[in-house]
Amino acid sequence: MEIDLKKYANFFDAHATVFDDVGSFQIHSHNTKIQMEIVFLGQSNHYLDGKYYCLSRGDAYIILPDERHGHFPIMDSNLGLYVISYNEELLDETLLNYLFSASGHVVVKFSEAEMKTVEFFCDKLIDAKTTNDQFKMCAIKSLLNSIVVIILRKYAQNTDIDESIDSKLVRNVLKCIEIHFRESDYSISEVGYELNKSCGYLGTLFKEKVGVSYSAYINKRRLVFAEKLLREGRKNIESISEMSGFNSVSYFIKKFRQMYGITPNLYMENYSKKYQK
C-alpha cells in the first residue's frame, strides 16, 4: 500500500531551535496535535495549563491537545528546545492510552547520561523527517514512539515513588475514562461504582487534581476522538457522534464548535479538500 507522505507531513514535525528571546512566546494551545518539548540548552519558566515549571537542560514534557502553555524569560538565558508535534495516528495505542490517563502533567527530568540517549533519538528523528524514501514513515513512527517510551518510563518511575493515595485514585478514574469514554451513559456514578467510592467525593477530587470537572474532561476526550474520525472521513456525522460517546448529535455539534471553532461537517469538508489538492 502506498503511503501518502504529503498527508503525513501535516501530522508530524520535529526540529531543534535555540531562542534568544523567550519573552516572545505567547500562551497558546494546539487543538489537534500532541507536542513534546525537551530542553537541551538554557533556562526558562514554563506555564503549562495552570502550573509553572522552572526548566533547564534535561527537562522534558508532553502537551496534550488543547492544553495551554507558554515560556517566560529568565534574564541572560537562551533556550534550546527539541520541539516534536504529532497527531494520534503516529503513536502506539498503549502509549496513547497512558498519556490520556495520566493524572497531572507528564513532566520529567533526565540525568546527563539519559539526556545523551534522548538527544541521539531526537537527532535521528529530525534526520528521518528530511528523507524521502519508502521507509520514511516507518522510521518516523519508530523513533517517535521510542522517545515517548523513554519519557513515559521516566514519568512512571517518578509517579511510583511520589504519587499520593488521592493521585492514584484520580489516575484510576482517568484509566476508567480512557476505557469507557465512547459509552454515552458512562457517568461519574459508574466510575464510583467501579472504584467503590462516592461519586460526589470522586467528582470533587477529580476537579481539584485535574483542574476541570469530570464531565468537561470526558467531553474533551470524546471530542479529540471525534476529530480523529472526522480527519479519516469515512463516517457521517451521526455515526461519529455515536462512536465518540455522544447521545445527541446536536449536542455533539455544539461542543465541537465550541472547542474547534467550526462545525464537524465543515471541519471534515475543509480537511478533505486540503488533501485533494
C-alpha positions as CSV (number, residue, x, y, z in Angstrom):
1,M,0.0,0.0,0.0
2,E,1.4,3.4,-1.0
3,I,1.7,5.9,1.9
4,D,0.6,9.4,1.3
5,L,3.7,11.3,2.6
6,K,2.2,14.7,1.9
7,K,-0.7,13.8,4.2
8,Y,1.5,12.5,7.0
9,A,3.8,15.5,6.7
10,N,0.9,17.6,8.2
11,F,0.6,15.0,11.1
12,F,4.2,15.5,12.3
13,D,7.0,18.0,12.8
14,A,10.3,17.9,14.6
15,H,13.1,20.5,14.9
16,A,15.7,21.8,17.3
17,T,15.8,25.5,17.9
18,V,17.6,28.0,20.1
19,F,15.5,31.0,21.1
20,D,17.3,34.2,22.3
21,D,14.0,35.9,23.2
22,V,11.9,33.6,25.2
23,G,9.7,36.5,26.2
24,S,8.2,36.4,22.7
25,F,6.4,33.1,23.5
26,Q,2.7,33.7,23.9
27,I,0.4,31.3,25.8
28,H,-1.3,29.1,23.2
29,S,-2.6,25.7,22.7
30,H,-2.6,23.0,19.9
31,N,-6.1,21.9,19.1
32,T,-5.2,18.7,17.2
33,K,-1.6,17.8,17.9
34,I,0.3,16.3,20.8
35,Q,3.6,18.1,21.4
36,M,6.8,17.2,23.2
37,E,9.4,19.7,24.2
38,I,12.9,18.7,25.5
39,V,15.3,21.3,26.9
40,F,18.9,20.9,25.7
41,L,20.2,24.4,26.5
42,G,19.5,27.3,28.8
43,Q,16.6,28.0,31.2
44,S,13.0,29.1,31.1
45,N,9.9,29.5,33.2
46,H,7.2,27.4,31.6
47,Y,3.4,27.8,32.0
48,L,1.5,24.6,31.4
49,D,-2.2,24.5,31.8
50,G,-2.4,26.3,35.2
51,K,1.0,25.4,36.6
52,Y,4.5,26.9,36.3
53,Y,7.8,25.0,35.9
54,C,11.4,26.2,36.0
55,L,13.1,24.4,33.2
56,S,16.7,23.7,32.4
57,R,18.8,21.2,30.4
58,G,17.3,17.7,30.8
59,D,13.7,18.8,31.4
60,A,11.1,17.2,29.1
61,Y,7.3,17.4,29.0
62,I,4.3,16.3,26.8
63,I,1.5,18.7,26.0
64,L,-1.9,17.2,25.1
65,P,-4.3,18.8,22.6
66,D,-6.0,22.0,23.9
67,E,-3.6,22.3,26.9
68,R,-2.4,25.9,27.1
69,H,1.3,26.6,27.5
70,G,4.0,29.2,27.0
71,H,7.5,30.3,28.1
72,F,8.6,33.3,30.1
73,P,12.1,34.6,30.1
74,I,15.0,34.1,32.6
75,M,17.4,37.0,32.2
76,D,20.5,36.4,30.0
77,S,19.5,32.8,29.2
78,N,18.8,31.4,25.7
79,L,16.5,28.5,25.4
80,G,17.3,25.4,23.3
81,L,14.4,23.1,22.6
82,Y,13.7,19.9,20.7
83,V,10.1,20.5,19.6
84,I,8.2,17.5,18.3
85,S,4.5,17.6,17.4
86,Y,2.3,14.8,16.1
87,N,-1.2,13.5,15.6
88,E,-2.6,10.5,17.5
89,E,-2.2,8.3,14.4
90,L,1.5,8.1,14.8
91,L,1.5,6.9,18.4
92,D,1.2,3.3,19.6
93,E,-2.2,2.7,21.2
94,T,-0.7,1.7,24.6
95,L,1.3,4.9,24.8
96,L,-1.7,7.0,23.7
97,N,-3.9,5.4,26.4
98,Y,-1.3,6.0,29.1
99,L,-0.9,9.7,28.0
100,F,-4.6,10.4,28.3
101,S,-5.0,8.5,31.6
102,A,-2.0,10.2,33.3
103,S,-3.0,12.2,36.4
104,G,-1.2,15.5,36.1
105,H,1.3,16.8,33.6
106,V,3.9,14.5,32.1
107,V,7.0,16.4,33.1
108,V,10.3,14.7,33.7
109,K,14.0,15.5,34.4
110,F,16.7,13.5,32.7
111,S,20.2,13.0,34.0
112,E,23.1,14.0,31.8
113,A,23.7,10.3,30.8
114,E,19.9,9.9,30.0
115,M,19.9,13.1,28.1
116,K,22.6,11.9,25.7
117,T,20.3,9.0,24.7
118,V,17.3,11.3,24.3
119,E,19.4,13.7,22.1
120,F,20.5,10.8,20.0
121,F,16.9,9.7,19.2
122,C,15.8,13.3,18.7
123,D,18.6,14.0,16.2
124,K,17.8,10.8,14.3
125,L,14.1,11.8,14.2
126,I,14.9,15.1,12.7
127,D,17.1,13.4,10.1
128,A,14.3,11.0,9.3
129,K,12.0,13.9,8.6
130,T,14.2,15.0,5.7
131,T,14.4,11.7,3.9
132,N,12.0,10.8,1.1
133,D,12.3,7.0,0.6
134,Q,9.7,4.3,1.2
135,F,10.9,3.8,4.8
136,K,10.4,7.4,5.9
137,M,7.1,6.9,7.9
138,C,8.3,3.7,9.4
139,A,11.4,5.4,10.7
140,I,9.5,8.4,12.0
141,K,6.9,6.3,13.8
142,S,9.6,4.0,15.3
143,L,11.8,6.9,16.5
144,L,8.8,9.0,17.8
145,N,7.4,6.1,19.8
146,S,10.9,5.4,21.2
147,I,11.2,8.9,22.5
148,V,7.7,8.8,24.0
149,V,8.6,5.5,25.7
150,I,11.7,7.0,27.3
151,I,9.7,9.9,28.7
152,L,6.8,7.8,30.0
153,R,9.1,5.3,31.6
154,K,10.8,8.1,33.5
155,Y,7.5,9.6,34.4
156,A,6.1,6.2,35.6
157,Q,9.2,5.7,37.8
158,N,8.7,9.1,39.4
159,T,5.0,8.6,39.8
160,D,5.5,5.2,41.6
161,I,7.7,6.9,44.1
162,D,5.8,10.2,44.7
163,E,2.2,9.5,44.0
164,S,-0.2,10.0,46.9
165,I,-3.3,7.9,47.6
166,D,-5.6,10.6,46.1
167,S,-3.4,11.0,43.0
168,K,-3.5,7.2,42.5
169,L,-7.3,7.3,42.8
170,V,-7.5,10.1,40.2
171,R,-5.2,8.1,37.9
172,N,-7.7,5.2,38.2
173,V,-10.6,7.5,37.3
174,L,-8.6,8.6,34.2
175,K,-8.0,5.0,33.3
176,C,-11.7,4.2,33.6
177,I,-12.5,7.2,31.3
178,E,-10.0,6.1,28.7
179,I,-11.6,2.6,28.6
180,H,-15.2,3.8,28.6
181,F,-15.4,7.3,27.2
182,R,-17.1,6.1,24.0
183,E,-20.0,4.9,26.1
184,S,-22.6,7.7,26.2
185,D,-24.0,6.7,29.6
186,Y,-20.7,6.4,31.3
187,S,-21.1,8.9,34.2
188,I,-19.2,9.7,37.4
189,S,-21.6,7.4,39.2
190,E,-20.4,4.5,37.0
191,V,-16.8,5.3,37.9
192,G,-17.8,5.4,41.6
193,Y,-19.4,2.0,41.4
194,E,-16.3,0.5,39.7
195,L,-13.9,2.0,42.2
196,N,-16.2,1.6,45.2
197,K,-16.1,5.3,46.0
198,S,-18.7,8.0,46.5
199,C,-19.3,9.8,43.1
200,G,-19.6,13.1,45.0
201,Y,-16.1,12.6,46.5
202,L,-14.6,11.5,43.2
203,G,-16.1,14.5,41.4
204,T,-14.6,16.9,43.9
205,L,-11.3,15.2,44.0
206,F,-11.1,15.0,40.2
207,K,-11.7,18.7,39.7
208,E,-9.2,19.5,42.4
209,K,-6.4,17.4,40.9
210,V,-7.1,17.7,37.2
211,G,-8.4,21.3,37.1
212,V,-11.6,20.6,35.2
213,S,-14.8,18.7,36.1
214,Y,-15.4,15.1,35.2
215,S,-18.0,16.0,32.5
216,A,-15.7,18.6,30.9
217,Y,-12.8,16.2,30.8
218,I,-14.7,13.3,29.3
219,N,-16.4,15.6,26.7
220,K,-13.0,16.9,25.7
221,R,-11.7,13.3,25.3
222,R,-14.7,12.4,23.2
223,L,-14.1,15.5,21.0
224,V,-10.5,14.7,20.4
225,F,-11.5,11.2,19.4
226,A,-14.3,12.6,17.1
227,E,-11.8,15.0,15.5
228,K,-9.6,12.0,14.6
229,L,-12.6,10.2,13.0
230,L,-13.5,13.4,11.0
231,R,-10.0,13.5,9.6
232,E,-10.4,9.9,8.4
233,G,-13.6,11.0,6.6
234,R,-15.1,7.5,6.5
235,K,-18.2,8.1,8.6
236,N,-21.1,10.5,8.6
237,I,-21.6,13.0,11.5
238,E,-24.3,10.9,13.2
239,S,-22.1,7.8,13.3
240,I,-19.1,9.8,14.5
241,S,-21.2,11.4,17.3
242,E,-22.4,8.0,18.4
243,M,-19.0,6.3,18.1
244,S,-17.4,9.1,20.2
245,G,-19.8,8.7,23.1
246,F,-22.4,11.5,22.5
247,N,-26.0,10.5,22.6
248,S,-27.2,13.7,20.9
249,V,-25.9,14.9,17.5
250,S,-27.0,18.5,18.2
251,Y,-25.0,18.5,21.5
252,F,-22.0,17.0,19.8
253,I,-22.1,19.7,17.1
254,K,-22.4,22.4,19.7
255,K,-19.5,21.1,21.8
256,F,-17.3,20.5,18.8
257,R,-17.9,24.1,17.5
258,Q,-17.0,25.4,21.0
259,M,-13.7,23.6,21.0
260,Y,-12.6,23.8,17.4
261,G,-14.5,27.0,16.2
262,I,-16.1,25.2,13.3
263,T,-18.9,22.6,12.8
264,P,-18.0,19.0,12.3
265,N,-19.3,18.9,8.7
266,L,-17.2,22.0,7.7
267,Y,-14.2,20.6,9.5
268,M,-14.4,17.3,7.6
269,E,-15.1,19.1,4.3
270,N,-12.2,21.5,4.8
271,Y,-9.8,18.7,5.8
272,S,-10.8,16.6,2.8
273,K,-10.3,19.5,0.3
274,K,-6.9,20.2,1.8
275,Y,-5.6,16.8,0.8
276,Q,-7.3,16.5,-2.5
277,K,-5.4,19.4,-3.9
